[in-house]
Amino acid sequence: MRAAFIAAALAIVFAPFSAKAEVASASPSAFTLQAEALVATPPETAWRALGRLPRWWSGAHTYSGDASRLSFDMRAGGCWCERWAGGQSVEHGRVVLVMEHEGVRTLRIAAALGPLQSMGATGVLTYTVEPHANGAKITMTYRVSGDPSLALDQVAPIVDQVMMEQFSRLIRFSSSGSPE
């Protein structure tokens, strides 16, 4: 019953979208989402696009409804935050790693996004950008874990829809300068 309630609540917050990828793994206590895409743009351009998160993240998946209220400091300890009227604010995540090794750049954020935060789940969102023959390969992995009573395997498909929408927006923004 609790899992059905959580899934219904998440469905309201995370409305369905056309972009979707398979959930890599899921259990009552954890799930992993993975996606990758090739973009015909230099890796440096793709990396800069990733750091401009407020420009490609959908306002529909913010608390204020306006992605321009997001801030993103792409350095260890940096905040992915949102501030809006009346002194309201939320920390969506905290950057824990920004690294380049042999041409592969990695950004890792500790982020239990949206309702996952109030569920007490833990999330780790990792993006990598690496050179590819025709441009760059961008990879996203989102690992979420928590108490088995959270029935995270039931929540995973809904979170997957939202994250795949955001990933698609990042890919379009990396390629064209517009997330639309």
N, C-alpha and C positions, 0 to 999 in steps of 0.2 A: 504494500500500500504506500509506504514512504517513497519507494523508488518511483512509483507512478506519479505521485504528487510532485516530486522533484523534477521529473521529466516534463510534466505539464507546465510547471513554473518556468523551466528553462525554455520551453517551446514558445512561451509568450515573449520572453526577453529576447531570445535568439530566433527571430522569424526565419523561415526557410529561404534558401538562395539556390541558384542554379549551379554554382561552383561547388563540387563535392569530390572528395577523394576517399579512398577506403581508410578506415581506422586500422592502423598497423597491428595493434593488439589491445585487448580490453579484458578486464576482470572486475569484480566488485570493488577492488581496492586500487585499481590503476587503469590508465589507458595511455596509449601513445598514438599521436597523429603524425603523419609524415607526408611531405609533398616536395616535389622538385620541378624545376622548369629551366629551360634554356632560353636566354634572351640574346638578341643580336645587338648587344651593346657591350662596350668594354667593362671588365670587372670593376674598375674604379668608378664608373658611372653607376653601376648597379649598387655598389657599396654606399655611394653618396645618397642614392634614392632610399635605401633602407634606413639611413639615418634621418631622413625627412618624414618620419612616421606620421606626424600630424597632417601631412599633405596627402597621404594615400589611405590612411585608416578611415573607415566609414563612420560618419557622425551618428549613424543609426545604432552604432555599438559603442556609444559613450554614455555617461550618465547625464550629461547636459544636452545631448542631442546635437552637439556642434564640435566637430573634430578640430576646429581652429582653437579650441580651448585646451587642447592637449599640449604638453611640453615633453620633450624627450632629450635627455642629456646622455649622449652615447659615449660614456666612459664609466669605468668601474665605480660603483656607488651612485651613478647617475639615476635620476628619477624619471620614470614615465608617469607623469602626473596629469591631472585635469583639475582646473579651477573654474568656478563660475559664480554667478550672482549670490550675494548674501554670505560670502565667505565660505561657501561650500567647496569641498575638494575631495579627491580620491587619489591614492597612489595605486596605479594599475600594476606597476612592477618596479623592480630595482635592477639595474644593470650589474651583472656580476663578472662579466668577461668581455673584453674587446681585444682581439688578438689576430696577428697575421703570422702564418708559418708556411714557408715555401709557396707563397702566392695565394694561399687559402686564407680568407678572412672569416673570423667567427665572432658573432655577437650572441651573448647568452644573457637572458633576463629571468630573474626569479619573479614569476607572475601567475598568481591564481586569478584568472580573469573573470570578470562579471560575477555571476552567482557562485562560482567556485570559491571566491574569497569568503563569502558568508558561510559556506559549507565547511570551512576549515581545511580545505584541500591544499596541497602544495603543487605548484606548477613551475616547470622550467621550459622556457621557450628559447630555442636555439636556431639561429639563421647562419648559414655559411654562404659565402660567395667565392667562387673559384673560376679561374680561367677555363675556357672551353674553346674548341677550334673555331667556332663561329661567334664568340662573344663571351658570355658568362653563364655559369650554372648557379642558380639560387636554390638552396635547400632549406626547408623549414621542418623542425621536429618539435613537437609539444608533448611533454611528458607530465602527466598529472597523477598524483597519488593521494591516498587518504584512507580513512577507516573503512573497512569493508561494508559497514552499514550504510555508507553513502551510495552504494550501488552505482559506482562510476561507469560500469559497463553499459548501463542504461542511459547515462548522461552523454557518453562519448559521441554518438552519432549527431546529437544536437550541437555540441561544441565543434565537431568536425565541420558542420555546415558553415558556421560563423567563421572559423579559422580559414577555411578554404576560400570563402568570399574575400577575406582580408589578403590572403596570399595572391589571389587573382588580381586584386587591386594593386598590390605591390609589383607584380609582374608587368601589368599594363603601365604603371607609373615609371618603372625602370626603362621600359621600351619607348614610351611616347611622351613622358612628362605629365601625363594625365591618368588618373586612376579609373576614369570612366571608359 
